[in-house]
Structure formats: structure tokens, C-alpha cells
Amino acid sequence: MPATPPTPAPTRLRQPQAIDDMLLFRLSRLLAVGGAAVVRLCEGRYGITRREWAVLSLLWQQQGLGPSELADRVQLDRARTSKALGQLLAKQLVRREPRPGDHRRALLWLTPAGEALVSELMPQVRQLNEQLLQVLSTAEVDALDQSLARLQQQALALNQAQEPGSPKADRRLGRRRV
């Protein structure tokens, strides 16, 4: 009779004992440390925030989005997206055009200055991305990519499964709203 392989010990992520073991906390720390170089580059050299960079790079991929579509794509609330858009409009990196047939709603486009900025900045951000990933093998990067996609889908499903009307947080009071 063949021997059964031993059951692997549970990982820190599967059975967290402290906040340092929890996936979202670890991802947040990775973003803070790994994203610091991008923030320094964006803010120090180009005078834009990371939110503005996210908006610019998404518009670079797909011009003509509406503000709500853009907020959904960048996964920011509409107020923060609106603030970033206001700053980008003031810097003349983005322009608004009324939607054909509905002048109350607008579409967003990069200006030539916005396109030039993204064209100059994108290769530098790609290089930082490559430097971060260089500690992983190609197979590990592929597995990470697939895992992140599945985790994103699971997070969306968990958010959609929450009961409508469940209490929301009130951060100012440090507790749930009733």
C-alpha cells in the first residue's frame, strides 16, 4: 500500500494568529512599501498624486470614459475620483467634453500634455514593477497573477453577498452606525 503524503501544515494566511498574518494587511503593507517608489516618482518628478496617476493611466488605456465609469475602474469612491479629476483638469492634463445628446454628463479625455506625461512616466513605472517582481520566477509570477484575479473575484462576490441595509462604519466615532 503506497504511503500517503503528509498533510501540509496550515499557512499563516489560512490560520492567522495576528494581524501580520492576514492577507489584506500584508497586501496593504506591500502596497505601502512597494508603492512608495511610484509615489516619489509621481509626486517628486511629475507633481501628480498616485490617485491622479491611476486616473491618467486608465484614461490613457481607454479615452472617453465618464466620471462614474472611471471611478469604478480605478476603484475609488466618486468623491475622491472627482477631486483627482478636478486637480487634473486644473493642471490641464485632462479635458471634459459633454456627452452627445446629454450636456449634463461629460466624457473625459487626456490632453496632449496628459498623453505626453503618461508616455514618459509609464516606462518608469513598468521598470519599478519589473524590479519588484524580479525576486519571483516566471511560474511564480504567473501563479500570482492567477491568484490575484481569483482573489479579486472572491472579494467582489463577498461584497455583493453582504446584506443590504447591514450597518456601515462611522470612522469618526470608531464604531458602527445604528
N, C-alpha and C positions, 0 to 999 in steps of 0.2 A: 504494500500500500504506500503511495507516494506521500511524502511529508507535506503538510500544508504550510504555506509560508506564514511567518508570524504576522499578526495584525500590527500595522504601524501605529506608533504612539500618536495620540492626538496632537495637532499643532497648536501653537499659541493662538492662532486665528480661530480655530474651531472651538477651543475651550479657553477663552480669555480669562485671566485671573486679575488683570489690572487694565487700566485704560491704555497703557502702552501695547497691549496685546490685541486691541480692537482694530479691525480693518480700516474703518473710516478715520480714526485718529492717526493711524500710521500713514494713510494716504494724505491726510492734511499736513502732517509733518514733512512728508516728501515734497508736497507742493510748496510749502513754505521755504524749504531749503533749496530744492531744485529750481523753483521759480524765481528765487532771489536774483539770479544772474540775468534772467529775462527782464525782471522789473528794473534792475540797474541799467540795463541796455536801453529799454524803452524810455524810462524817465530821465536818465542821465544824458543820454546822447540824442534822444529824439523828442523829449518833452511831452510824452504821452503816458497815460496810466496803463496798467495791464488790462483794465476793462476797455479802454479805448482801443488798445491793440487787438483785443478779441473782436470788437465790433468792426474795426478796419479789415482784419484778415478775413472775417466772414463775408463782408461786402466785396472783398477782392475776389472771393470764390464765387459769389452769386450777387451780382448787382441788381438793384431794383426791388429789394425787399421792403416790406412795410415795417414800421417800428415794432409792432406786435410779433410779427414773424421773426424779426431779428432777435427780440428778447427771448423768444422760445429757443431759437438756435443757439444763442450764447448762454442760455440757461441762467439768466439774470432776471430779477423782478423788473417790472416795467418802469418803476421809478428810477432804479439805477441805470437801466438802459437809456431812459430819457435824459438823465444827467450826462451820461457819456456822450450821447448824440449831441446835446447842447454844446458841450465842450468841443467836439469835433467840428460842428458847424461854425462855431466861433473861430476855430483855427483854420477854417476853410479847407478841411480835409474831406468833408462830406457835404453833399448838397441834397436838398429836399425838392421833390417835384410833386405837384398834385397828381393824384390818380386820374387817369382819363375818365370823365363822367362822374367823378366824385371828388370835388375840390376840397372837401373836409378832411380827406385822408391823403397821406403822402407816400411816396416811394423814395427810397434812399439810394444814392449813387456816390461813388468815390469821385472826388475832383481829380484833375491831373496831378495836383500836389499830393493828394492822398494815395493815388496809384504809385507815384514815384517813391513815397515813403515806404509803402508796403513792399515794393520791388527791391528796395535797398535793405530793409530790415529782415524780410523773410529768410534769406540765405543765412543770416547770422543766427536767427532763432533755430533754424534747421540744424545748424552746426552744434549749437548747445544741446539740442535734442539728441543728436548722434553721439556727442560726448557722454551724455548721461547714460545712454543705452549701451555703450561700448563694453561695459562690465558683464553683459549678458551675451550668450551665444545666439546665433540666428534662430535656433529652435526655441530658446527661452523667450526671445522677443516675440516670435510667432505665437507661442503659448500665452504670453502676457497679453498680447493684442486680443486673442480669442477670449481669454478670461475677462478682460475689461469689458468687452462687448456683452458677454453673458451677465456680468455683474450690473452693467447699466440697465439691461432689460429687466433683471430681477428687481432693481431699485425702482424702476418705473412701475412695475407690477405691484410692489409693496405700497407705493404712494397711491396708486389707483384703488387699491383694496381697502384703504383706510375709510372708516365710516364717515359719510358726510355729516357734518354737524359735531364731529368729535372736537373736544376742547383744543383751542390753539394756544400757543405760548404767548405770554406777555413778558418780554425780556426786561422791561423796565421794572417790573415788580418781582422778577425772578421766580415766577410760578405760572400755572395755567390760568387762563381766563375762565370764568364761570358764566 
